[in-house]
């Protein structure tokens, strides 16, 4: 890439808006259906952040809401601070519809970035289909209309990916560093994604130095990063190390282990994506990183590997927390999961097409894309209804009701 890429060039915004608008209307409809025609959000974690924002605004920021409950991997400081500014402008009773509208435009921007990167990373003639799969994936859709801190993390993380993909190869690091640092100001989920980004930027800056004795240096650096992720995730999710912790935790009491004993959802398995989609992701990650090792490079795939390691250990250690919602943790990673999953699909289709001429490459690709879309529509909207149905059980919660009682 010899020149910087302009974000909105050659982007069919009118086409991308259509599915996002449909998702927006659907989310608004089911939230109102389950809350007596009041527009709302589906998670108590989001209302903890909104309550903190309300306390900040009401006290003119003399009270930062330190007594409001929340989870450090889900609830942070920057998002409530920004929402408190909005509350000052529109009032707390109007903040939910305002956040829905803002979320719509954030979701649109994120989808445009996905389309733009997909245009270069996978076959460009399929990028609009890839973007459609991205838009209707449950972690993407639900997180962007959750009303919680994850909305801000998604935005910062995706903008960071944009500058890492298009600017860092040109040795222009300032925007990537900026958004990485902004992620550090969100919550603990944002911190680990931001640190993974900064670690990659440091590697990229020292690419020439790493080429000498490349294998040994990269192995040591990745082992260091893995150790850091384990310690960091343990700190975030293990609240207290005590004899009762080992007695009560499901991991230590299970005699028969299932997949969800180790991962709650969203990473190696999930009803939210086709079961083999994660395998395609790892095929793409493996094949591209092997090529990078051969060339002794530090490139975008290095960044993907670092984020994958971070997401892996967050999902793994999340089993130690009974309260956490892993959707709010894993959602940013799905940008890369879907991008590389589709890349892995194209790689497998190429192999099948070489071995057999029964199906053309184009028919295989469109067949799989159609399957992904139908699968996503079926499970995503079932999960969306299930999540929004949760608000019925939060109906009398004081943190929910304070935004509806006038």
Secondary structure, 3 states (H helix, E strand, C coil): CCCCCCCCCCCCHHHHHHHHHHHHHHHHHHHHHCCCCCCCCCCHHHHHHHHHHHHHHHCCCCCCCCCCCCCCCCCCCHHHHHHHHHHHHHCHHHHHHHHHHHHHHHHHHHHHHHHHHHHHHCCHHHHHHHHHHHHCCHHHHHHHCCCCHHHHHHHHHHHHHHHHHHCHHHCCCHHHHHHHHHHCCCCHHHHHHHHHHHHHHHHHHCHHHHCCCHHHHHHHHHHHHHHHHHHHHHHHHCCCCCHHHHHHCHHHHCCCCCHHHHCCCCCCCCCCCCCCHHHHHHHHHHHHHHHHHHHCCCCHHHHHHHHHHHHHHHHHHHHHCCCCCCHHHHHHHHHHHHHHHHHHHHHHHHHHHHHCCCCCHHHHHHHHHHHHHHHHHHHHHHHHHHHHHHHHHCCCCHHHHCCCCC
